[in-house]
């Protein structure tokens, strides 16, 4: 059954509600939402993916039988806002494009019609993105009633947590997700998103001066009540700092790591963010490439952008390591702006840690604090090595 979308979209659901096959549709959809979150986070093995595909086809068939298949204009479809992942490498898109080009669209995407005449994507983002690349104007779709879908904020947070646990969410997506969750849980933060990095960094420096930084390694794993109590007693000067820490800690993340590795990605040049989304460029390399700024290169913004994009392509095509990327970036800076001094050797960090004379520290409290700080740094090092 194929038909064009009419003006009265919701009328098409009348049959859905009356069909005995859909008595358990809500439970089925909620179960599939959880499975989709696992799949998007890369948590499913091949048999589980095959099972999910089969169940999704089953849902599609039921929706097709009750509501029919419709042709939806691509420019009326919005990506799933409950999907925290935005990094889709070109190779994955290319594979799906070739399938669509040579075999056509075999399975309709699933969309949730809105009252405004637009459609929210529930399943089929790869087909949607690939169709855009092929410059198609329409896709076949079946409709899922909005009331059958669980709360969007809860679903989004659940997907973020799942992705964090699987360590498959890119740091750029995590940074964007944290900003969104902070604003959704604390609406008074809206409009202050650009301050988040400064707020977090300032609060952490204060905690460090007051000897409280080491407490974060323990408090991030504490229950919500204990976290709330700690936040109230930590001595934050701004209410916004409390709200930001509450958002990060409820996901059991360490604010120190978020400050060092995640929030800085929000300041990346837009061309680097785009390369991350399309090529999956690693965070550490993106931060190095971001040093190729107009100021560092002593060039105009336009010229600096051209240089940065060329070097980025060299890094990707030649599969340069982080050290090789760092050296290439430094060479480019010195070639365009010889006044800039060479970056200090990273060996100094190793030497600084090795120089700590533990035997000379008699105070047990200081030793405990040192142990906590080193453990937190070790967690950061482990996380950086996994990228």
C-alpha positions as CSV (number, residue, x, y, z in Angstrom):
1,X,0.0,0.0,0.0
2,X,1.6,3.3,-1.1
3,X,0.1,6.7,-0.8
4,X,1.0,10.4,-0.7
5,X,0.8,12.1,2.7
6,X,-2.6,13.8,3.2
7,X,-3.3,16.9,5.2
8,X,-4.9,15.1,8.0
9,X,-2.0,12.9,9.2
10,X,-3.5,11.8,12.5
11,X,-6.5,10.4,10.8
12,X,-4.3,7.6,9.5
13,X,-3.8,6.4,13.0
14,X,-7.4,5.6,13.7
15,X,-6.9,2.2,12.3
16,X,-3.8,1.7,14.3
17,X,-5.7,2.2,17.6
18,X,-8.5,-0.2,16.5
19,X,-6.2,-3.0,15.4
20,X,-5.9,-5.8,17.9
21,X,-2.4,-6.5,16.6
22,X,-1.2,-3.2,18.2
23,X,-2.6,-3.8,21.7
24,X,1.0,-4.1,23.0
25,X,2.5,-1.6,20.6
26,X,3.7,0.8,23.4
27,X,5.6,-1.9,25.2
28,X,7.0,-3.1,21.9
29,X,8.2,0.4,20.9
30,X,9.7,1.0,24.3
31,X,11.6,-2.2,24.1
32,X,12.9,-1.4,20.7
33,X,13.9,2.1,21.8
34,X,16.2,0.5,24.4
35,X,17.6,-1.9,21.8
36,X,18.2,1.0,19.4
37,X,20.1,2.9,22.1
38,X,22.3,-0.1,22.6
39,X,22.8,-0.5,18.8
40,X,23.7,3.2,18.4
41,X,26.2,2.9,21.2
42,X,27.8,-0.1,19.5
43,X,26.9,-2.4,22.3
44,X,25.3,-5.2,20.2
45,X,27.1,-8.1,18.7
46,X,26.2,-9.4,15.2
47,X,23.5,-11.9,16.4
48,X,21.9,-9.2,18.5
49,X,22.0,-6.7,15.6
50,X,20.3,-9.3,13.4
51,X,17.6,-9.8,16.0
52,X,17.1,-6.1,16.3
53,X,16.8,-5.7,12.5
54,X,14.2,-8.5,12.4
55,X,12.2,-7.0,15.2
56,X,12.4,-3.5,13.6
57,X,11.1,-5.1,10.3
58,X,8.3,-6.6,12.3
59,X,7.3,-3.2,13.7
60,X,7.6,-1.7,10.3
61,X,5.3,-4.4,8.8
62,X,2.7,-3.8,11.5
63,X,2.8,-0.1,10.9
64,X,2.7,-0.6,7.2
65,X,-0.3,-2.9,7.5
66,X,-2.3,-0.5,9.7
67,X,-1.2,2.9,8.4
68,X,0.2,2.2,5.0
69,X,3.5,3.3,3.4
70,X,3.9,7.0,2.5
71,X,6.3,9.0,0.5
72,X,7.8,11.8,2.6
73,X,9.8,14.7,1.3
74,X,13.3,14.7,2.8
75,X,13.1,18.4,3.7
76,X,10.2,17.6,6.0
77,X,12.1,15.1,8.0
78,X,14.1,16.1,11.2
79,X,16.7,13.8,12.6
80,X,16.0,12.2,16.0
81,X,16.8,14.7,18.7
82,X,16.9,11.8,21.2
83,X,19.9,10.6,19.3
84,X,23.1,12.0,20.9
85,X,25.4,10.5,18.2
86,X,26.2,12.8,15.3
87,X,29.5,11.2,14.1
88,X,28.8,9.1,11.0
89,X,32.0,8.4,9.1
90,X,31.8,8.8,5.3
91,X,32.7,5.2,4.7
92,X,29.4,4.1,6.5
93,X,27.3,6.6,4.5
94,X,29.0,5.5,1.3
95,X,28.2,1.9,1.9
96,X,24.5,2.6,2.4
97,X,24.4,5.0,-0.6
98,X,25.6,2.3,-2.9
99,X,23.0,-0.1,-1.5
100,X,20.2,2.5,-2.1
101,X,21.6,3.4,-5.6
102,X,21.7,-0.1,-6.9
103,X,19.0,-1.9,-4.9
104,X,16.6,0.9,-4.1
105,X,14.8,1.5,-0.8
106,X,13.7,-2.0,0.4
107,X,12.4,-1.0,3.8
108,X,10.5,2.2,4.8
109,X,12.0,4.4,7.5
110,X,9.9,4.9,10.6
111,X,8.9,8.5,11.4
112,X,6.8,10.2,14.1
113,X,4.4,12.8,12.5
114,X,4.1,16.1,14.3
115,X,1.2,18.5,14.4
116,X,3.3,21.0,12.4
117,X,3.4,18.8,9.3
118,X,7.0,17.7,9.9
119,X,8.3,14.3,10.8
120,X,10.8,13.1,13.5
121,X,13.0,10.3,12.5
122,X,12.6,7.2,14.8
123,X,14.6,4.7,12.7
124,X,16.5,5.0,9.5
125,X,19.1,7.8,10.0
126,X,21.6,6.1,7.7
127,X,19.1,5.8,4.9
128,X,18.0,9.4,5.5
129,X,21.6,10.7,5.3
130,X,22.4,8.5,2.4
131,X,19.3,9.6,0.4
132,X,20.3,13.3,1.0
133,X,23.8,12.5,-0.5
134,X,22.1,10.9,-3.5
135,X,20.0,14.0,-3.8
136,X,16.8,12.0,-3.6
137,X,13.8,14.1,-2.7
138,X,11.6,11.5,-1.0
139,X,11.8,8.4,1.1
140,X,9.2,5.7,1.8
141,X,8.1,5.9,5.4
142,X,5.6,4.4,7.9
143,X,4.2,6.4,10.8
144,X,4.6,5.7,14.5
145,X,2.1,7.6,16.8
146,X,3.9,10.1,19.1
147,X,2.0,8.9,22.1
148,X,3.6,5.5,21.8
149,X,7.1,6.9,22.3
150,X,8.6,7.4,25.8
151,X,9.7,10.9,27.1
152,X,12.3,12.3,24.8
153,X,14.5,13.7,27.6
154,X,14.6,10.5,29.5
155,X,15.3,8.6,26.3
156,X,18.1,11.0,25.3
157,X,19.8,10.8,28.8
158,X,19.5,7.0,28.6
159,X,21.2,6.9,25.3
160,X,24.0,9.2,26.6
161,X,24.6,7.0,29.6
162,X,24.6,3.9,27.4
163,X,27.1,5.4,25.1
164,X,29.3,6.6,27.9
165,X,29.4,3.2,29.4
166,X,30.4,1.6,26.1
167,X,33.0,4.4,25.5
168,X,31.7,4.7,21.9
169,X,30.4,8.3,22.0
170,X,32.8,10.8,20.5
171,X,33.9,13.5,22.9
172,X,32.3,16.1,20.7
173,X,28.9,14.4,20.9
174,X,29.4,14.0,24.7
175,X,30.2,17.7,25.0
176,X,27.1,18.6,23.0
177,X,24.9,16.2,25.0
178,X,26.1,17.6,28.3
179,X,25.3,21.1,27.3
180,X,21.8,20.0,26.2
181,X,21.2,18.0,29.4
182,X,22.4,20.8,31.6
183,X,19.9,23.2,30.0
184,X,17.0,20.7,30.0
185,X,17.5,19.9,33.7
186,X,18.3,23.5,34.6
187,X,16.4,25.8,32.2
188,X,17.9,28.9,33.9
189,X,21.2,27.9,32.2
190,X,19.7,28.6,28.8
191,X,21.6,31.3,27.0
192,X,24.7,30.7,29.1
193,X,26.0,27.7,27.1
194,X,29.1,29.7,26.0
195,X,30.1,30.1,29.7
196,X,30.0,26.4,30.6
197,X,33.7,25.9,29.9
198,X,34.8,28.9,31.9
199,X,32.3,28.1,34.8
200,X,33.7,24.6,35.1
201,X,37.3,25.5,34.9
202,X,37.0,28.3,37.4
203,X,35.2,26.1,39.9
204,X,37.7,23.3,39.5
205,X,40.6,25.7,40.1
206,X,38.9,26.9,43.3
207,X,38.4,23.3,44.5
208,X,42.0,22.6,43.8
209,X,43.2,25.6,45.9
210,X,40.9,24.4,48.7
211,X,42.2,20.9,48.6
212,X,38.8,19.4,47.5
213,X,39.7,18.3,44.0
214,X,40.6,14.7,45.1
215,X,37.0,14.3,46.4
216,X,35.6,14.2,42.9
217,X,37.0,10.7,42.1
218,X,34.8,9.3,45.0
219,X,31.8,11.7,44.7
220,X,31.2,11.0,41.0
221,X,30.4,7.3,42.0
222,X,28.2,8.3,45.0
223,X,24.4,8.0,45.1
224,X,22.4,11.1,44.0
225,X,21.6,12.2,47.6
226,X,25.3,12.1,48.5
227,X,26.2,14.0,45.4
228,X,23.5,16.7,46.1
229,X,24.8,17.1,49.7
230,X,28.4,17.4,48.5
231,X,27.5,20.0,45.9
232,X,25.6,22.1,48.5
233,X,28.6,21.9,50.9
234,X,31.4,22.3,48.3
235,X,31.3,26.1,48.5
236,X,30.5,27.0,44.9
237,X,30.2,30.7,44.4
238,X,27.7,30.7,41.6
239,X,24.4,28.7,41.4
240,X,25.2,27.9,37.8
241,X,28.4,26.1,38.9
242,X,26.3,23.8,41.2
243,X,23.9,23.1,38.3
244,X,26.8,22.2,35.9
245,X,28.4,19.9,38.4
246,X,25.0,18.3,39.1
247,X,24.6,17.5,35.4
248,X,28.1,16.0,35.1
249,X,28.1,14.0,38.3
250,X,24.6,12.5,37.7
251,X,26.2,10.7,34.7
252,X,29.1,9.6,36.9
253,X,31.6,11.6,34.9
254,X,34.6,13.3,36.5
255,X,34.4,17.1,36.0
256,X,38.2,17.2,35.8
257,X,38.2,15.0,32.7
258,X,35.3,16.9,31.2
259,X,37.2,20.1,31.7
260,X,40.4,18.8,30.2
261,X,39.2,16.6,27.3
262,X,35.5,17.2,26.5
263,X,34.4,20.8,26.8
264,X,37.5,22.2,24.9
265,X,36.0,20.5,21.8
266,X,33.1,22.9,21.8
267,X,35.6,25.6,20.9
268,X,37.0,23.8,17.9
269,X,36.9,25.5,14.5
270,X,33.7,24.5,12.6
271,X,35.7,22.8,9.8
272,X,37.2,20.5,12.4
273,X,33.8,19.7,13.9
274,X,32.6,18.8,10.5
275,X,35.6,16.5,9.9
276,X,34.9,14.8,13.2
277,X,31.3,14.1,12.2
278,X,32.2,12.8,8.7
279,X,35.5,11.2,9.2
280,X,35.5,10.3,12.9
281,X,38.7,12.3,13.6
282,X,40.0,11.6,17.1
283,X,39.6,14.3,19.7
284,X,43.3,14.5,20.6
285,X,44.2,15.1,16.9
286,X,41.4,17.6,16.5
287,X,42.7,19.6,19.5
288,X,46.2,19.7,18.0
289,X,44.9,20.7,14.6
290,X,42.9,23.5,16.2
291,X,46.2,25.1,17.1
292,X,46.4,26.1,13.4
293,X,44.5,29.4,14.2
294,X,44.8,32.7,12.5
295,X,46.7,34.1,15.5
296,X,49.2,31.2,15.7
297,X,49.8,31.2,12.0
298,X,49.8,35.0,11.7
299,X,47.4,34.7,8.8
300,X,43.9,35.9,8.0
301,X,41.0,33.7,9.2
302,X,40.3,32.6,5.6
303,X,43.9,31.6,4.9
304,X,44.3,29.9,8.3
305,X,41.2,27.8,7.6
306,X,42.6,26.8,4.2
307,X,45.9,25.7,5.9
308,X,44.1,23.9,8.7
309,X,41.9,22.0,6.3
310,X,44.8,20.9,4.1
311,X,46.8,19.7,7.1
312,X,43.7,17.9,8.4
313,X,43.4,16.0,5.1
314,X,47.1,15.1,5.3
315,X,46.6,13.7,8.8
316,X,43.6,11.6,7.7
317,X,44.9,10.4,4.3
318,X,48.3,9.5,5.7
319,X,46.9,8.1,8.9
320,X,49.3,10.1,11.0
321,X,49.7,9.3,14.7
322,X,49.1,11.9,17.4
323,X,52.8,12.5,17.7
324,X,53.2,12.9,14.0
325,X,50.2,15.2,13.9
326,X,51.7,17.3,16.7
327,X,55.0,17.6,14.9
328,X,53.3,18.5,11.6
329,X,51.2,21.2,13.3
330,X,54.3,22.7,15.0
331,X,56.2,22.7,11.7
332,X,53.3,24.5,9.9
333,X,53.1,27.1,12.7
334,X,56.9,27.8,12.6
335,X,56.9,27.9,8.8
336,X,54.2,30.7,8.8
337,X,55.1,32.4,12.0
338,X,58.8,31.9,13.0
339,X,58.2,34.1,16.1
340,X,56.3,31.4,17.8
341,X,58.5,29.3,20.1
342,X,58.6,25.6,19.9
343,X,56.1,23.7,22.1
344,X,57.7,22.5,25.3
345,X,58.6,18.8,25.4
346,X,56.0,16.6,26.9
347,X,58.8,14.7,28.7
348,X,58.5,17.4,31.4
349,X,55.3,15.8,32.6
350,X,56.9,12.4,33.0
351,X,59.9,14.0,34.7
352,X,57.7,15.9,37.1
353,X,55.9,12.9,38.3
354,X,59.1,10.8,38.5
355,X,60.7,13.5,40.7
356,X,58.1,13.2,43.5
357,X,59.9,12.0,46.6
358,X,57.2,10.0,48.3
359,X,59.4,9.0,51.2
360,X,59.9,12.6,52.1
361,X,56.2,13.1,52.7
362,X,55.4,12.2,56.3
363,X,51.8,13.6,56.5
364,X,49.3,10.8,55.9
365,X,46.6,13.3,54.8
366,X,48.9,14.7,52.1
367,X,49.8,11.2,50.9
368,X,46.1,10.3,50.7
369,X,45.4,13.5,48.7
370,X,48.4,12.8,46.4
371,X,47.1,9.2,45.9
372,X,43.6,10.5,44.9
373,X,45.1,13.1,42.5
374,X,47.3,10.6,40.8
375,X,44.4,8.1,40.5
376,X,42.3,10.8,38.9
377,X,45.1,11.6,36.5
378,X,45.6,7.9,35.8
379,X,41.9,7.7,34.8
380,X,42.4,10.6,32.4
381,X,45.6,9.0,30.9
382,X,43.7,5.7,30.4
383,X,40.8,7.5,28.7
384,X,43.2,9.4,26.4
385,X,45.0,6.2,25.4
386,X,41.7,4.6,24.4
387,X,41.0,7.3,21.9
